[in-house]
Amino acid sequence: MASPQNSKSESQILAEIIIARITRIHASISKIDSLRPSRLVNDLFTHLVKLCTLPLSIDVKALPKEVQSLGESLIVLCGRAEILLELDFATFLNKIPQPLNNLILFPYYGNYIKLANLVNRVLKDHGVEQPTKVAFVGSGPMPLTSIILATHHMKSTHFDNFDIDEAANDVARRIVATDAELEKRMKFLTFDIMEVKEKLGEYDCILLAALARMTKEEKVKILGHINRYMKNGGVLLVRSAKGARAFLYPVVEEDDLLDFEVLSIFHPINDVINSVVLVRKAICYRRSMKYECDAR
């Protein structure tokens, strides 16, 4: 039996091999003129996702600066490719009858089903069941999380989907418009969420997409903005990443959430890529001449 020291060395060697392969994929992706869906683009990103979801512990923060910079570049490239894939597929759906019945054709539909199930379970575990109003920030052209939650779990909840891109909202809106009942409960609003203020106080729950602001600095700013304007006692569910998955999506650390009460952090070990972080804004009340906060 190998000693713990040898096992550690083997793990380090494997991590170095994985990072070397990720580096080569990054170089290949960087040379592509367009990240729209194609055989080459699909193959490269499929390979990348498989590497980043291997059951291997990699602390990206402990890697050399050049590898961390490569990771930041990959997140941007992955974000662009994901948006183009969703836009391409949403446009296709709008050309066929009953698009909502064909969501299963989306390449990562099964992953979204698992993610929505996870989100719903985490919310229910903390008393958020059938909320009246939910905001989804960064919904994109294929708002699968909202649609799955609305049709499978939260069947009376109203969803407001926020995205900065009107073209993305337009194709998403047309998909949902094919179902009269769902259309009544799901709206698409074109705003930079940093410009949305008092309205954020309307929601029982806010969901923040992983690609809503892709740099650490932008993510921290958006978290602070949401905290300022969301309702006291409201919950925010943030998508994050851990380990090699941090090459695909931005990481939200607990230190980024100091203004919130952290309720739950879940890091999947299956093919679901995103971690789920649930936080709550403290309820502040005035006692004598000072404000005190209670996270209950």
C-alpha positions in Angstrom: 0.0 0.0 0.0 1.3 3.4 -0.9 2.2 5.8 1.9 0.2 9.0 2.3 3.3 10.9 1.1 3.4 8.9 -2.1 -0.3 9.2 -2.6 0.0 13.0 -2.3 2.8 13.0 -4.9 0.7 11.0 -7.3 -2.2 13.4 -6.8 0.1 16.3 -7.5 1.4 14.7 -10.6 -2.1 14.0 -11.8 -3.1 17.6 -11.1 -0.2 18.9 -13.1 -1.2 16.6 -16.1 -4.7 17.9 -15.9 -3.6 21.6 -15.8 -1.2 21.0 -18.7 -4.1 19.6 -20.8 -6.4 22.5 -19.8 -3.6 24.9 -20.8 -3.4 23.2 -24.3 -7.2 23.5 -24.7 -7.0 27.1 -23.7 -4.4 27.7 -26.4 -6.6 26.0 -29.0 -9.8 27.8 -28.0 -7.9 31.2 -28.1 -7.0 30.6 -31.8 -10.6 30.1 -32.9 -12.1 33.0 -34.8 -15.7 32.3 -33.6 -17.0 30.5 -30.6 -20.4 29.8 -32.1 -21.3 26.1 -32.0 -19.3 23.9 -34.4 -17.8 20.5 -34.3 -14.4 22.0 -33.2 -15.9 24.3 -30.5 -18.1 21.6 -29.1 -15.3 19.1 -28.9 -12.9 21.4 -27.2 -15.4 22.6 -24.6 -16.7 19.1 -24.0 -13.2 17.9 -23.3 -12.5 20.9 -21.1 -15.6 20.2 -19.0 -14.7 16.6 -18.5 -11.2 17.5 -17.3 -12.6 20.1 -14.9 -15.1 17.8 -13.3 -12.7 14.9 -12.6 -12.7 13.9 -8.9 -9.5 15.6 -8.2 -8.7 18.3 -5.6 -7.1 21.4 -7.3 -6.9 24.7 -5.4 -6.7 27.2 -8.2 -5.7 30.0 -5.7 -2.6 28.0 -4.9 -1.5 27.7 -8.5 1.1 30.0 -10.2 -0.1 33.4 -11.2 0.2 32.6 -14.9 -2.1 29.6 -14.5 -4.6 31.7 -12.5 -4.5 34.3 -15.3 -5.2 31.5 -17.8 -8.2 30.5 -15.6 -9.6 34.0 -15.7 -9.2 34.0 -19.5 -10.9 30.6 -19.8 -13.9 31.8 -17.7 -14.4 34.7 -20.2 -14.1 32.3 -23.2 -16.4 29.8 -21.6 -19.0 32.5 -20.9 -18.9 33.8 -24.5 -19.3 30.2 -25.9 -22.1 29.4 -23.5 -24.1 32.5 -24.5 -23.6 31.8 -28.2 -24.7 28.2 -27.7 -27.8 29.2 -25.8 -28.6 31.9 -28.4 -28.1 29.5 -31.3 -30.3 26.9 -29.6 -33.0 29.3 -28.5 -33.2 30.7 -32.1 -33.6 27.1 -33.3 -36.4 26.4 -30.8 -38.3 29.5 -31.9 -38.5 28.0 -35.4 -40.2 24.8 -34.4 -43.7 24.1 -32.9 -44.0 23.8 -29.1 -40.4 24.8 -28.2 -41.0 24.2 -24.5 -41.6 20.5 -25.3 -38.2 20.3 -27.0 -36.0 21.8 -24.3 -34.6 18.2 -23.8 -32.8 18.6 -27.0 -30.4 21.2 -25.4 -27.1 19.5 -24.9 -26.9 20.2 -21.2 -30.6 19.9 -20.3 -30.0 17.0 -18.0 -27.4 19.1 -16.1 -29.9 21.9 -15.7 -32.5 19.5 -14.4 -30.1 18.3 -11.7 -29.1 21.9 -10.9 -32.7 23.1 -10.6 -33.4 20.1 -8.3 -30.5 21.1 -6.2 -31.5 24.7 -6.0 -35.0 23.8 -5.0 -33.9 21.4 -2.4 -31.5 23.9 -0.8 -34.2 26.6 -0.8 -36.8 24.2 0.8 -34.3 23.1 3.4 -34.1 26.7 4.6 -37.8 27.5 4.5 -38.1 28.9 1.0 -40.9 27.0 -0.6 -43.3 28.4 -3.2 -42.0 32.0 -2.9 -44.3 34.7 -4.3 -41.7 36.4 -6.4 -38.3 35.3 -7.6 -35.7 37.3 -9.5 -33.1 35.6 -11.7 -30.2 37.8 -12.6 -28.3 37.0 -15.8 -31.0 34.7 -17.3 -29.7 34.7 -20.8 -31.4 33.5 -24.0 -32.1 30.1 -22.6 -33.4 30.6 -19.0 -33.6 26.9 -18.3 -33.2 27.3 -14.5 -36.2 29.6 -14.3 -38.3 27.5 -16.7 -37.6 24.2 -14.8 -38.2 25.8 -11.4 -41.4 27.3 -12.6 -42.8 24.2 -14.3 -41.4 21.5 -12.0 -41.1 23.0 -8.5 -42.6 26.5 -8.0 -45.8 26.2 -9.9 -47.4 29.4 -8.5 -44.3 31.6 -8.3 -43.8 34.7 -10.4 -40.3 35.0 -12.0 -38.7 38.2 -13.2 -35.7 37.4 -15.4 -33.1 40.2 -15.7 -30.6 40.3 -18.5 -28.6 43.2 -19.9 -29.0 41.9 -23.5 -32.4 42.6 -25.1 -31.6 40.1 -27.9 -31.3 37.4 -25.3 -34.5 38.5 -23.6 -36.3 38.6 -27.0 -35.6 35.0 -27.9 -36.3 33.8 -24.3 -39.6 35.8 -24.2 -40.8 34.2 -27.5 -40.1 30.6 -26.2 -42.1 31.3 -23.0 -44.9 33.0 -24.9 -45.9 29.6 -26.4 -47.3 28.6 -23.0 -50.0 31.0 -21.8 -49.9 30.0 -18.2 -46.1 30.2 -17.9 -46.1 33.5 -19.8 -48.3 35.0 -17.1 -45.8 34.1 -14.4 -42.5 34.8 -16.2 -41.3 38.2 -17.4 -38.1 39.3 -19.1 -36.6 42.7 -18.1 -33.7 44.3 -19.9 -31.6 46.1 -17.3 -28.1 46.2 -16.0 -28.8 44.9 -12.5 -26.6 47.6 -11.0 -29.2 50.1 -12.2 -32.1 48.2 -10.5 -32.6 49.4 -7.0 -35.9 49.6 -5.1 -37.4 46.9 -7.3 -35.0 44.3 -5.8 -36.9 44.7 -2.5 -39.9 43.0 -4.1 -38.4 39.5 -4.2 -38.5 36.7 -1.6 -35.6 35.1 -3.4 -32.9 36.3 -5.9 -30.9 33.9 -8.0 -27.6 35.1 -9.3 -26.3 33.3 -12.4 -22.7 32.2 -12.5 -21.9 34.4 -15.6 -23.6 37.5 -14.2 -20.3 39.5 -13.9 -17.3 37.3 -14.6 -14.5 39.0 -12.8 -14.0 38.9 -9.0 -14.2 42.7 -8.7 -17.5 42.8 -10.7 -19.0 40.0 -8.8 -18.2 41.6 -5.4 -19.8 44.9 -6.6 -23.0 43.1 -7.7 -23.2 41.2 -4.4 -22.9 44.5 -2.5 -25.5 46.2 -4.7 -28.0 43.3 -4.3 -27.5 43.3 -0.5 -28.1 47.0 -0.3 -31.5 46.9 -2.1 -32.9 43.4 -1.4 -35.6 43.0 1.3 -34.5 42.4 4.9 -34.7 38.6 5.5 -34.7 37.8 1.8 -32.4 35.1 0.4 -29.9 35.2 -2.4 -28.7 32.1 -4.1 -25.3 32.5 -5.8 -23.7 30.0 -8.2 -20.0 29.5 -7.7 -17.4 26.9 -8.4 -14.8 24.8 -6.6 -11.6 23.1 -7.6 -10.9 22.7 -11.3 -14.4 23.9 -12.0 -13.0 27.3 -11.2 -11.5 27.2 -14.7 -15.1 27.3 -16.0 -17.0 29.7 -13.7 -16.1 32.5 -11.3 -15.6 31.5 -7.6 -17.5 33.3 -4.9 -15.7 33.0 -1.5 -17.2 33.4 1.9 -15.1 36.5 2.3 -17.2 38.0 -0.5 -20.4 37.5 1.5 -19.5 39.2 4.8 -22.6 41.4 4.6 -24.8 38.2 4.5 -25.6 35.3 6.7 -24.3 32.2 4.9 -27.0 29.5 5.2 -25.6 26.8 3.0 -22.7 26.0 0.7 -23.0 22.9 -1.5 -20.2 21.7 -3.8 -21.4 18.9 -6.2 -19.2 16.0 -7.1 -21.2 14.7 -10.0 -21.6 16.3 -13.5 -23.3 19.4 -12.1 -20.6 22.0 -12.5 -21.8 24.9 -10.3 -21.6 25.1 -6.5 -24.6 26.6 -4.8 -24.3 29.2 -2.0 -27.4 30.3 -0.2 -27.2 33.5 1.9 -29.7 35.7 3.7 -29.8 39.5 4.3 -30.0 40.3 8.0 -33.2 41.8 9.3 -32.2 45.2 10.7 -34.3 47.0 13.3 -33.8 50.1 15.5 -33.3 49.7 19.2 -32.8 53.0 21.2 -30.5 55.1 19.1 -28.7 52.4 17.2 -29.4 49.8 14.6 -29.1 46.1 15.4 -29.4 43.2 13.0 -30.9 39.8 13.4 -30.3 37.2 10.7 -33.4 35.2 11.7 
